[in-house]
Amino acid sequence: MDHTYQEIKRQPQSFREALTKLQSMKLDFASIFQESLDGVIFAGCGTSYNLALSAAHTFQSVTTILTRGVPSSEVFLFPGGIFLPSKRYLFVAISRSGETSETVRALRFFAEQYQGKTVGITCEPGSSLSRFSSFPIVFPFAHEESVVMTQSFSTMLLGLTFFALSLKGQEDVLNPLPEVLERKFLEEEKTVKALAEEERFNKFIFLGNGPYYGVAWEGSLKLKEMSLTPTETFHFLEFRHGPKSIVDEATLIIALTSQSAFPFEQELLKEMVDLGATVFHLGTMPLHFPRTVEI
């Protein structure tokens, strides 16, 4: 677990190195879109699939190109539900090790069946993903000793966000992130630790919308994977339709709110607090509710 903690704390430095590397790749990113494309598919397994969900949402929002995030296995098991005949796609394969069997197979399947351009994003130089993709993006400084992915997830998500923003000349908005993250670690670590030491919770619900939905899934997976704790994940308003019936004083809701949907998210969280839940809130606008921890 010490490896994991150190890898989490190393994220600001990993972000700095990633942004430097990505600046040098902007012309490569632009060249991928010299020919028109009908769609972009992001694919991964486990954490990398969660990453694909968030990256795909951001990519489509920024570029206005139809984009989906899918599990790698769906690409070769059910391609008809992903690709349309006679359409041109960019395929983006995501794998920390670059050797995830389903993801490597999906990349090769796409290259053989659809002859489209491929991007492979990984943390391992010389891996299958870096060798077989048309445009490899490799972050060796985000290599991890831990089984669970932490800094590799956030660094690859940063890379794919930069990819999208650079196509519109907007990538400079990411420059403050290393310092922001460093400051947040210093300010909030004690708060998070105190909440983690609470023993009254036995139900853990992660909520996210839009680009935060994949991140919510990843938070849920990390808690489940590292502490062997059952967790669930929902879109905010979907939680209202049935699942909220389990909420009581032993429920901790981890809420990743957005600016665009905040009034709806805030209303849903107020309902959950009234049912007895405690909210761990990650967002830019405060909730001002009882039993709420703000980050």
C-alpha positions as a Markdown table, in Angstrom:
| # | Residue | x | y | z |
|---|---|---|---|---|
| 1 | Met | 0.0 | 0.0 | 0.0 |
| 2 | Asp | 3.0 | 2.3 | 0.6 |
| 3 | His | 3.7 | 2.2 | -3.2 |
| 4 | Thr | 0.1 | 3.3 | -3.9 |
| 5 | Tyr | 0.3 | 6.2 | -1.5 |
| 6 | Gln | 3.6 | 7.4 | -3.0 |
| 7 | Glu | 2.2 | 7.1 | -6.5 |
| 8 | Ile | -0.8 | 9.1 | -5.6 |
| 9 | Lys | 1.4 | 11.8 | -4.1 |
| 10 | Arg | 3.6 | 11.8 | -7.2 |
| 11 | Gln | 0.7 | 13.0 | -9.5 |
| 12 | Pro | 1.7 | 16.7 | -9.7 |
| 13 | Gln | 5.2 | 15.8 | -10.9 |
| 14 | Ser | 3.7 | 13.3 | -13.3 |
| 15 | Phe | 1.4 | 16.0 | -14.7 |
| 16 | Arg | 4.3 | 18.3 | -15.2 |
| 17 | Glu | 6.3 | 15.8 | -17.2 |
| 18 | Ala | 3.2 | 14.8 | -19.2 |
| 19 | Leu | 2.4 | 18.4 | -20.1 |
| 20 | Thr | 5.9 | 18.9 | -21.3 |
| 21 | Lys | 5.8 | 15.8 | -23.4 |
| 22 | Leu | 2.4 | 16.6 | -24.8 |
| 23 | Gln | 3.4 | 20.0 | -26.0 |
| 24 | Ser | 6.0 | 18.3 | -28.2 |
| 25 | Met | 3.3 | 16.1 | -29.7 |
| 26 | Lys | 0.8 | 18.7 | -30.9 |
| 27 | Leu | 1.8 | 18.5 | -34.5 |
| 28 | Asp | 1.3 | 14.7 | -34.4 |
| 29 | Phe | -2.1 | 15.1 | -32.9 |
| 30 | Ala | -3.1 | 17.6 | -35.6 |
| 31 | Ser | -1.8 | 15.2 | -38.4 |
| 32 | Ile | -4.2 | 12.5 | -37.2 |
| 33 | Phe | -7.2 | 14.7 | -38.3 |
| 34 | Gln | -5.9 | 15.8 | -41.7 |
| 35 | Glu | -8.4 | 13.4 | -43.1 |
| 36 | Ser | -12.1 | 13.6 | -42.0 |
| 37 | Leu | -13.3 | 11.0 | -39.6 |
| 38 | Asp | -16.9 | 9.8 | -38.8 |
| 39 | Gly | -16.1 | 8.8 | -35.2 |
| 40 | Val | -13.6 | 8.1 | -32.5 |
| 41 | Ile | -13.7 | 5.0 | -30.3 |
| 42 | Phe | -11.9 | 4.9 | -27.0 |
| 43 | Ala | -11.4 | 1.4 | -25.5 |
| 44 | Gly | -9.9 | -0.1 | -22.4 |
| 45 | Cys | -10.4 | -2.7 | -19.6 |
| 46 | Gly | -11.2 | -2.0 | -15.9 |
| 47 | Thr | -9.7 | 1.3 | -14.9 |
| 48 | Ser | -8.8 | 2.0 | -18.5 |
| 49 | Tyr | -12.4 | 1.5 | -19.5 |
| 50 | Asn | -13.5 | 4.0 | -16.9 |
| 51 | Leu | -10.9 | 6.4 | -18.3 |
| 52 | Ala | -12.3 | 5.8 | -21.8 |
| 53 | Leu | -15.8 | 6.8 | -20.6 |
| 54 | Ser | -14.6 | 10.1 | -19.3 |
| 55 | Ala | -12.1 | 10.8 | -22.1 |
| 56 | Ala | -14.8 | 10.1 | -24.8 |
| 57 | His | -17.2 | 12.5 | -23.3 |
| 58 | Thr | -14.6 | 15.3 | -23.2 |
| 59 | Phe | -13.3 | 14.5 | -26.6 |
| 60 | Gln | -16.8 | 14.7 | -28.2 |
| 61 | Ser | -17.7 | 17.9 | -26.3 |
| 62 | Val | -14.5 | 19.6 | -27.4 |
| 63 | Thr | -14.2 | 18.4 | -31.0 |
| 64 | Thr | -17.8 | 17.8 | -31.9 |
| 65 | Ile | -16.8 | 14.5 | -33.4 |
| 66 | Leu | -19.0 | 11.5 | -32.5 |
| 67 | Thr | -17.1 | 9.6 | -29.8 |
| 68 | Arg | -17.7 | 6.6 | -27.6 |
| 69 | Gly | -16.0 | 4.8 | -24.8 |
| 70 | Val | -16.3 | 1.0 | -24.9 |
| 71 | Pro | -14.9 | -2.1 | -23.2 |
| 72 | Ser | -12.1 | -3.5 | -25.3 |
| 73 | Ser | -13.7 | -6.9 | -25.6 |
| 74 | Glu | -16.8 | -5.4 | -27.2 |
| 75 | Val | -14.7 | -4.3 | -30.2 |
| 76 | Phe | -13.9 | -7.8 | -31.4 |
| 77 | Leu | -16.9 | -9.7 | -29.8 |
| 78 | Phe | -19.7 | -7.3 | -31.0 |
| 79 | Pro | -18.2 | -4.9 | -33.5 |
| 80 | Gly | -21.5 | -4.3 | -35.3 |
| 81 | Gly | -22.7 | -2.4 | -32.2 |
| 82 | Ile | -19.8 | -0.1 | -32.4 |
| 83 | Phe | -18.7 | 0.4 | -36.0 |
| 84 | Leu | -20.9 | 1.3 | -38.9 |
| 85 | Pro | -20.1 | 0.1 | -42.5 |
| 86 | Ser | -18.3 | 2.4 | -44.7 |
| 87 | Lys | -17.5 | 4.9 | -41.9 |
| 88 | Arg | -14.0 | 6.1 | -41.0 |
| 89 | Tyr | -12.9 | 5.8 | -37.4 |
| 90 | Leu | -10.0 | 6.7 | -35.1 |
| 91 | Phe | -9.4 | 3.9 | -32.6 |
| 92 | Val | -7.8 | 4.9 | -29.2 |
| 93 | Ala | -6.6 | 2.0 | -27.1 |
| 94 | Ile | -5.8 | 2.5 | -23.4 |
| 95 | Ser | -3.6 | 0.2 | -21.3 |
| 96 | Arg | -1.2 | 1.1 | -18.5 |
| 97 | Ser | 1.0 | -1.9 | -19.2 |
| 98 | Gly | 0.4 | -1.8 | -23.0 |
| 99 | Glu | -0.1 | -5.6 | -22.8 |
| 100 | Thr | -3.7 | -6.0 | -21.6 |
| 101 | Ser | -4.8 | -8.9 | -23.7 |
| 102 | Glu | -8.3 | -7.7 | -24.8 |
| 103 | Thr | -7.0 | -4.2 | -25.6 |
| 104 | Val | -4.1 | -5.4 | -27.7 |
| 105 | Arg | -6.5 | -7.8 | -29.5 |
| 106 | Ala | -9.0 | -5.0 | -30.0 |
| 107 | Leu | -6.3 | -2.8 | -31.5 |
| 108 | Arg | -5.2 | -5.4 | -33.9 |
| 109 | Phe | -8.7 | -6.4 | -34.8 |
| 110 | Phe | -9.6 | -2.8 | -35.7 |
| 111 | Ala | -6.4 | -2.3 | -37.7 |
| 112 | Glu | -7.1 | -5.5 | -39.7 |
| 113 | Gln | -10.9 | -5.1 | -40.2 |
| 114 | Tyr | -11.2 | -1.3 | -40.6 |
| 115 | Gln | -7.8 | -0.1 | -41.7 |
| 116 | Gly | -8.2 | 3.1 | -39.7 |
| 117 | Lys | -5.7 | 5.1 | -37.7 |
| 118 | Thr | -4.9 | 4.0 | -34.2 |
| 119 | Val | -3.6 | 5.7 | -31.0 |
| 120 | Gly | -2.2 | 3.7 | -28.2 |
| 121 | Ile | -1.8 | 5.3 | -24.8 |
| 122 | Thr | 0.3 | 3.5 | -22.2 |
| 123 | Cys | 2.9 | 3.9 | -19.5 |
| 124 | Glu | 5.3 | 1.2 | -20.9 |
| 125 | Pro | 7.8 | 1.9 | -23.7 |
| 126 | Gly | 8.3 | -1.0 | -26.0 |
| 127 | Ser | 4.9 | -2.6 | -25.1 |
| 128 | Ser | 2.6 | -4.2 | -27.7 |
| 129 | Leu | 0.3 | -1.2 | -27.6 |
| 130 | Ser | 3.1 | 1.3 | -28.3 |
| 131 | Arg | 4.5 | -0.9 | -31.1 |
| 132 | Phe | 1.2 | -1.8 | -32.9 |
| 133 | Ser | -0.5 | 1.6 | -32.8 |
| 134 | Ser | -0.1 | 4.3 | -35.5 |
| 135 | Phe | 0.4 | 7.0 | -33.0 |
| 136 | Pro | 1.8 | 5.9 | -29.6 |
| 137 | Ile | 1.5 | 8.2 | -26.5 |
| 138 | Val | 3.8 | 6.8 | -23.8 |
| 139 | Phe | 4.2 | 8.1 | -20.3 |
| 140 | Pro | 7.0 | 6.1 | -18.7 |
| 141 | Phe | 7.2 | 8.5 | -15.7 |
| 142 | Ala | 3.7 | 7.3 | -14.7 |
| 143 | His | 4.9 | 3.7 | -14.3 |
| 144 | Glu | 3.5 | 2.1 | -11.1 |
| 145 | Glu | 4.6 | -0.7 | -8.9 |
| 146 | Ser | 1.1 | -1.1 | -7.4 |
| 147 | Val | -1.5 | -3.4 | -8.9 |
| 148 | Val | -4.1 | -0.6 | -8.6 |
| 149 | Met | -3.9 | 2.3 | -11.0 |
| 150 | Thr | -3.8 | 5.8 | -9.6 |
| 151 | Gln | -1.3 | 8.2 | -11.2 |
| 152 | Ser | -1.3 | 6.3 | -14.4 |
| 153 | Phe | -5.1 | 6.8 | -14.6 |
| 154 | Ser | -5.0 | 10.5 | -14.0 |
| 155 | Thr | -1.9 | 11.0 | -16.3 |
| 156 | Met | -3.4 | 9.2 | -19.2 |
| 157 | Leu | -6.7 | 11.0 | -18.7 |
| 158 | Leu | -4.7 | 14.3 | -18.7 |
| 159 | Gly | -3.1 | 13.2 | -22.0 |
| 160 | Leu | -6.3 | 12.4 | -23.7 |
| 161 | Thr | -7.8 | 15.7 | -22.5 |
| 162 | Phe | -4.8 | 17.6 | -23.9 |
| 163 | Phe | -5.2 | 15.7 | -27.2 |
| 164 | Ala | -8.8 | 17.0 | -27.5 |
| 165 | Leu | -8.1 | 20.5 | -26.4 |
| 166 | Ser | -5.0 | 20.9 | -28.6 |
| 167 | Leu | -7.1 | 20.3 | -31.7 |
| 168 | Lys | -8.9 | 23.5 | -30.8 |
| 169 | Gly | -5.9 | 25.5 | -29.5 |
| 170 | Gln | -7.3 | 25.3 | -25.9 |
| 171 | Glu | -4.7 | 23.1 | -24.2 |
| 172 | Asp | -3.2 | 26.0 | -22.1 |
| 173 | Val | -6.1 | 25.7 | -19.7 |
| 174 | Leu | -4.4 | 22.6 | -18.3 |
| 175 | Asn | -1.1 | 24.3 | -17.3 |
| 176 | Pro | -2.2 | 25.2 | -13.8 |
| 177 | Leu | -3.2 | 21.6 | -12.9 |
| 178 | Pro | 0.1 | 20.4 | -11.3 |
| 179 | Glu | 0.2 | 23.3 | -8.8 |
| 180 | Val | -3.6 | 23.0 | -8.1 |
| 181 | Leu | -3.2 | 19.3 | -7.4 |
| 182 | Glu | -0.2 | 19.9 | -5.2 |
| 183 | Arg | -2.0 | 22.6 | -3.2 |
| 184 | Lys | -5.1 | 20.3 | -2.8 |
| 185 | Phe | -3.0 | 17.5 | -1.4 |
| 186 | Leu | -1.6 | 19.8 | 1.3 |
| 187 | Glu | -5.0 | 21.3 | 2.1 |
| 188 | Glu | -7.2 | 18.3 | 2.1 |
| 189 | Glu | -5.3 | 15.1 | 3.0 |
| 190 | Lys | -6.2 | 15.3 | 6.7 |
| 191 | Thr | -9.9 | 15.8 | 5.9 |
| 192 | Val | -9.9 | 12.8 | 3.6 |
| 193 | Lys | -8.1 | 10.7 | 6.2 |
| 194 | Ala | -10.5 | 11.6 | 8.9 |
| 195 | Leu | -13.5 | 10.6 | 6.8 |
| 196 | Ala | -11.8 | 7.3 | 5.9 |
| 197 | Glu | -11.4 | 6.5 | 9.5 |
| 198 | Glu | -15.2 | 6.8 | 10.2 |
| 199 | Glu | -16.6 | 3.4 | 11.0 |
| 200 | Arg | -20.3 | 4.1 | 10.8 |
| 201 | Phe | -20.6 | 3.7 | 7.0 |
| 202 | Asn | -21.5 | 0.3 | 5.3 |
| 203 | Lys | -22.9 | 1.6 | 2.0 |
| 204 | Phe | -20.7 | 3.6 | -0.4 |
| 205 | Ile | -22.4 | 5.3 | -3.5 |
| 206 | Phe | -20.4 | 7.2 | -6.1 |
| 207 | Leu | -22.3 | 9.7 | -8.3 |
| 208 | Gly | -21.1 | 11.5 | -11.4 |
| 209 | Asn | -22.5 | 13.0 | -14.6 |
| 210 | Gly | -21.0 | 13.8 | -18.0 |
| 211 | Pro | -17.2 | 13.6 | -18.0 |
| 212 | Tyr | -17.3 | 12.8 | -14.3 |
| 213 | Tyr | -19.2 | 9.6 | -14.7 |
| 214 | Gly | -16.2 | 7.5 | -15.7 |
| 215 | Val | -14.2 | 9.1 | -12.8 |
| 216 | Ala | -17.0 | 8.2 | -10.4 |
| 217 | Trp | -16.7 | 4.6 | -11.6 |
| 218 | Glu | -13.0 | 4.7 | -11.1 |
| 219 | Gly | -13.4 | 6.0 | -7.6 |
| 220 | Ser | -15.8 | 3.2 | -6.9 |
| 221 | Leu | -13.4 | 0.6 | -8.3 |
| 222 | Lys | -10.5 | 1.9 | -6.3 |
| 223 | Leu | -12.4 | 1.7 | -3.0 |
| 224 | Lys | -13.7 | -1.8 | -3.9 |
| 225 | Glu | -10.3 | -3.0 | -5.1 |
| 226 | Met | -8.2 | -1.7 | -2.3 |
| 227 | Ser | -10.4 | -2.2 | 0.7 |
| 228 | Leu | -12.7 | -5.1 | -0.5 |
| 229 | Thr | -15.7 | -2.9 | 0.2 |
| 230 | Pro | -18.9 | -3.2 | -1.9 |
| 231 | Thr | -19.6 | 0.0 | -3.8 |
| 232 | Glu | -22.1 | 1.2 | -6.4 |
| 233 | Thr | -22.0 | 3.9 | -9.1 |
| 234 | Phe | -24.8 | 5.9 | -10.8 |
| 235 | His | -25.6 | 9.0 | -12.7 |
| 236 | Phe | -27.0 | 11.5 | -10.2 |
| 237 | Leu | -30.6 | 11.6 | -11.3 |
| 238 | Glu | -30.7 | 7.8 | -12.1 |
| 239 | Phe | -30.0 | 7.2 | -8.4 |
| 240 | Arg | -33.4 | 8.7 | -7.6 |
| 241 | His | -35.2 | 6.0 | -9.5 |
| 242 | Gly | -35.1 | 3.0 | -7.2 |
| 243 | Pro | -31.5 | 2.8 | -5.8 |
| 244 | Lys | -32.2 | 5.7 | -3.3 |
| 245 | Ser | -34.3 | 3.2 | -1.3 |
| 246 | Ile | -31.1 | 1.9 | 0.4 |
| 247 | Val | -30.0 | 5.2 | 1.7 |
| 248 | Asp | -29.9 | 5.6 | 5.5 |
| 249 | Glu | -27.5 | 6.9 | 8.2 |
| 250 | Ala | -24.9 | 4.3 | 7.3 |
| 251 | Thr | -24.6 | 5.6 | 3.7 |
| 252 | Leu | -21.7 | 7.7 | 2.4 |
| 253 | Ile | -22.3 | 9.3 | -1.0 |
| 254 | Ile | -19.2 | 10.4 | -2.9 |
| 255 | Ala | -20.5 | 13.1 | -5.2 |
| 256 | Leu | -18.6 | 14.5 | -8.1 |
| 257 | Thr | -20.6 | 17.6 | -9.1 |
| 258 | Ser | -20.3 | 19.6 | -12.3 |
| 259 | Gln | -20.9 | 23.3 | -13.0 |
| 260 | Ser | -23.4 | 22.8 | -15.8 |
| 261 | Ala | -25.7 | 20.4 | -14.0 |
| 262 | Phe | -25.1 | 21.6 | -10.4 |
| 263 | Pro | -28.7 | 22.7 | -9.6 |
| 264 | Phe | -30.0 | 19.2 | -10.4 |
| 265 | Glu | -27.1 | 17.5 | -8.6 |
| 266 | Gln | -27.6 | 19.7 | -5.6 |
| 267 | Glu | -31.3 | 18.9 | -5.4 |
| 268 | Leu | -30.6 | 15.2 | -5.5 |
| 269 | Leu | -28.0 | 15.4 | -2.8 |
| 270 | Lys | -30.4 | 17.4 | -0.6 |
| 271 | Glu | -32.8 | 14.5 | -0.9 |
| 272 | Met | -30.2 | 12.0 | 0.1 |
| 273 | Val | -29.1 | 14.1 | 3.2 |
| 274 | Asp | -32.7 | 14.3 | 4.2 |
| 275 | Leu | -32.8 | 10.5 | 4.1 |
| 276 | Gly | -29.8 | 10.3 | 6.5 |
| 277 | Ala | -26.8 | 10.0 | 4.1 |
| 278 | Thr | -23.5 | 11.7 | 4.6 |
| 279 | Val | -22.1 | 13.4 | 1.5 |
| 280 | Phe | -18.4 | 13.6 | 0.5 |
| 281 | His | -18.5 | 16.4 | -2.0 |
| 282 | Leu | -15.9 | 17.0 | -4.7 |
| 283 | Gly | -16.9 | 20.1 | -6.7 |
| 284 | Thr | -16.3 | 23.8 | -7.2 |
| 285 | Met | -19.6 | 25.1 | -5.7 |
| 286 | Pro | -20.3 | 24.3 | -2.0 |
| 287 | Leu | -23.5 | 22.5 | -1.0 |
| 288 | His | -24.0 | 24.1 | 2.5 |
| 289 | Phe | -25.8 | 21.0 | 3.8 |
| 290 | Pro | -25.4 | 19.2 | 7.1 |
| 291 | Arg | -23.4 | 16.0 | 7.2 |
| 292 | Thr | -21.4 | 17.1 | 4.2 |
| 293 | Val | -17.6 | 17.1 | 3.8 |
| 294 | Glu | -16.4 | 19.5 | 1.1 |
| 295 | Ile | -13.3 | 19.2 | -1.1 |
